[in-house]
């Protein structure tokens, strides 16, 4: 519930920001720019429109592969026999061969750097037994990650009417890969990979054009157009851009660069409150102590339009009357942010300590006080 509240507040913050900063007009079907740390949408266009995700699908294939490695059901040096289905996969390939087993580590390189459909099918079969069973796992994971407008039928992104996603869901998925598997995310920055004596370059042009870009994935089909999810880290700040349906390879790179530059130039990262910092103390009735310290369990860092931090105003609204017991981590108040009289968002504030129930005499006294109130 706390996560849902936070996501709702971030959406309202994104709407307020869109009113403040003039967004760029890109040559693409849909686009989105998000702040990785907070999940805020900074600028967007048709971000919730269902689209064919093409090879951007492989982010979910990678996510489940990384999860299997973390759980120990797969190992990087584990050899896999190549099935005929994987070998005959249409589209982009890393050129695996049924006559020669391939390791999970090699398949990951082929999936990420070479965008190999054959690698994705081989990984799907290694993890779930078949690509169909793997697609079911992809959909379960999509629900868990909150990808509300995404559905998979394969591990590759090959076209199918029931295979779709949105720019917003794709940004959430990219965030999850970077956040949950930093040890494997570094593969997305590699510029080329050689397998079976065939060297193929990473199709993400921004890896050559912008040294701050370290991922993540390209995609293309006739219906999807040219797509790119890019991630750039400048100093301690990371932004993720999603550009869908551009007209060419060079255009998706150019528009992604414009989107990233727009975010870094027009927004500042502002730490509103540090984690475990006491924002306030709230009155508690029928508790072993009369107040509870409240704040945030993680740093509250927001992307705000440049110059807005100095005009930021906060208002704490608490649930009253607040009755014991109170558990550490319970959301018991809301921090409302505004600037120049305009709302910027609402964020759940949690208890930083436990407050157990008072003894009989304490409870009786507070009951009397509440009756008079």
N, C-alpha and C positions, 0 to 999 in steps of 0.2 A: 504493500500500500504506500509506504514511504517513497519507493522508487517511482510509482505512478504519479504521486503528487509532484515529485521533482521534475519529471518529464513534462507534466502539464505546465508547470511554472516556466520551464525553459522555452516551451512553445510560445507562451504569452510574451516572454522577453524578446524572442526573435521577432514577433510581430511589431513590438514597439520599436525595435532597432530598424526594421525595414522602413518605418516612417521617418527616421532621422537621417539615414545615409542614402544618398541616391545610388541605386544599384547600377552596375554596368549592363549594357544590352549586348548579349552574346549571340553569335551565329551558331545556334544549336537548338535542339528540340526542348531540352530541359536542362537545368543546372542547379547546383546547390553548393554553398560554401559553409562549412561548419568549423567551429572551434573544437579541437579534439578534447581538451581538458574538461570543458563544461558541457559539450554536446550542443551548444547553441547554434542555431541557424543564423548566419549573418546576412546573407542575401540568397534569394532563391527564385526560380521560375519553373512552374509546372512540376514541383518537387514530388507531388503525390500522384502524378499521372502514371498509370501502368505502362511499362515499356518492355520490350524484349531485351534482356540483360546481356545477351551474347556471352563472350568469354569472361565478363565480370562475374558470372556464375562461379568461376573457379576460386573466388575468394571463399565461398562456403565450402567447396571441396577441400581447399587448403585448411580451413578452420577445423573441420572434422578430422583431417589427417593430423594436424598438430595436436588436437585433443587426444587422439589415439596414441601418439607418441608420448604425451605427458602421462597418460594412464598406464602405459607400459604394454598395451596390446599390440603395438608396432615398434620396430626398432629400425634406426636409420640404415644399419648394415644388413638388414633382413632381405634375403633374395626372394624375388617373386617370379613365378612362371608367367610368361606373357600369353594371354588367351588370344584366340583368333579374332574375337570381337574387338579387343583392344588394338590388335595389330592392324585391323582393317578400318579403324576409326577414320571418318572423313574429316576434311578441314585441316587445320594446323596440327603438326605432329612433331614428336621428338625422334621418331623412327626406331622404336623398340622392335625387337625381333623375337618370334616364338622360339627360335633355336637357341637364344641366349637369355638366361635369367637376368633380371635387372633389380638393383637394390631400391629400397624405399627412398633412400637419400637421392639417388639418381632420378627417380620419378618426380620427386619434389622439385628438383632443379628444372626438369623438363616441363612440368606443369606451370611453374611460376615464370621462368625466364623465356622459355620457348613457346609457352601457351599450348602445350601438346594435348590434344584431345585424347590421344592414345594413352598418355601418362595418367590422365584423369580417370579413364575407365579402369586401367590397371590398379590404381589406388582404391577406387570404389569397390572393385572385386576383392581386393586384399582385406579391406575393412569390413565389408558387409556381405560378401559372397556373390553379389550381383549388383549391377548398376541400379536396377529397380529397387532393391532393398536399401541401397545407399541413398536414393532419392527420398525414400520415406524418412530416413534419419535426417536428411537435409531439411525437410519440412518441419520435423519436430524441433530441430535446433533453431530454425527461423522463428518458430513460435516462442521459444524460450528467450531469444534475444530481442523479442518485441518487433520483429519484422512483419507488420500487420498486413502488408499488401504484396507479399512475396509468395510464390509457389514454384516448386521445382519438379521437373520430371526426369532430369538427367544431370550428370556430373560435369558436363562440358559447356553447356550454353547453346548447343545446337537448337535451331528453331523448333518450337512446338507451341500451339495456341494456349496450352495450360502452363507454360513456362514463362513467368513474368516477375517483375519487381518494379521498384520506383527509385528515383534519385535519393529520397530520404532513407529508404531501407538500405540501399547500397552504401550510403555514408555511415549508417549505424554498423553495418557489417565490417566495413574497413576499420572503424574505430575499435571494434571487438578484436579483430586480428592483431592490431597494433598493441592494444591494451593487454590482452590475455596471453599473447605469445611473442614477447619482444625478442626472445632468443632465436626465433625462426623468421621474424619479420625482416631481418637484415638481408635475407635472400632476395627480397624485392628490389634491392638497390644494385644487384649485379647486372652488368651491361651485356654479358653474353655467356653462352654455355655451349660446350662441345660434348656431343654424345654420338657414338657410332661413327666417329671421324667426320661428323657434320657440325659445323659451328653456326649457331643462329644468334642474332642479336635480340636483346630485350626491345620490344616494340614501343616502350615508353620513351619518347624523344626527350622528355624533360630531364631525364637522367644525364643527358649530354649538355643540355642548355642551361640548367639551373643547379648549381652544386648543393643547394639546400633541399632539393627534392630527393627523397630516398624510397619512393614507391608511388603507386602500388600496382595498377593493372589496366591494361587496354582491352577493348572488345570491338568486334565488327561482324555484322552480317548485313545483307542487303536491306532488311527491314529495320534493323536497329541503327544503321549508320555507324559512324566512327565515334567510339565512346572511350572515356578515360577517367579513372579515379586517380588523383594525384595527391601526394602528401608532402608538405614542406615544413621543415623545422628550422626556425630562425631564432637564435638564442634559445630560451627555454620554452618557446611557444611553438605549437604545431597547429597548422590548419590543413583541412582536407577538402579538396574540390571534387565535384562530380560533374562531368560534362557529357551529355548524352545526345546522340543524333547529329553530330557535326558532319559536314560534307566531305571531309578528307582527313587523312592522317595528320597533315601539317596543321589543319584548322583546329582539331581537337587539342593539339599541344598548345597552339597559340592562345586559344580561348581559356584553357586551363591556367596558363601562365597569367593571363589578364585577371582571372578570378582570384588567384592566390595573391598577386600583387595588390589588388584592390583591398583584400582583407588586412594585409599587413600595413598598408598605408593609411587606412581609414579607421582602424580599430586598435585600441590599446587593451592589453590584459591588465585587469585591476583586481587585486586581492581585497575583497570587501571584508572578510573575516578569516582569521587563521583557524585551523582545526583545533578543537578543544579550548578555544578562547571563550571566556565567559562573556556572553553578549548581555545577559541580564540575570536577575534572580526573581523568580515568580513565587507568589504566595501559594502555599499548599495547605489544604484543610484536611484534618484527620490524619496527619502524618507524624512520624517520630520527630521530624524537624519542620519548621514553619515555612521554609523556602526551598526551592530547587534551582540549581545553576543550569542555565540553558545556553546552547550554542550550536556549533556544527562539528560533526565527527570527521569531516574532511574540509580542506581549505575551500572557501567559497570564492572562486576566481571567475570573473565574468569578462567577456569581451564587450567593451563599451566604445561608442564613437569617440574619437579623439576630442579631448577637452571636456567630456561629460563627467569624468570622475570628480572634478572639483564641485560639481553642482548636484552630486548624488545625495539624496535624503533617504533615511531609513525610518520605518515605523514598525514596532513590534506589537503584534496583536495576539493575545493569548486566549486559550480556552478557559472560561471561568463559569462556575467555580472549579478549580482544579483539585481533585480528590486523590488522596493516597489509596493504594500504593502507586508509585511512579517508578518505572523501570528505565535504567540508562538506555538511551537510544530511542525512547518513545517520542514521536512527533507531538508536541504539546503547544506549539505556537507557530506563528507565521511571520516572516520578515518581509515587509512590503518595501520595495525600492521605487523611487521616483526621481525625476529630474525636471526642473522647470514646470512642475505641476503635472507632468505626464507620467503615468505608471510604466515601470520597466519590467516588472515581474514580481512574483511572490514565491518565497522559498521556505520549506518546512524547517523549523528550528526544533532541536531535540534536547531531551534531558541529558545532562552530562554526568549525572549521578543517580543512584537509587534512593528513593524515599519510602521506607516501609511504613506500614500502618501503625498509628500510635496505640497506646494502651487504652483501656476502657475509659478512664477519666479524660484523657486527651480527646478521644472521639466524641465523648458526651459534650465537652465544652465547645468544640468546633461545631457540633450539631446545633447547639444553642445560638452560637454566633451567626451561623448561616440562616437560622430561623429569623433573627432580627434583621439580617441583611435583606 
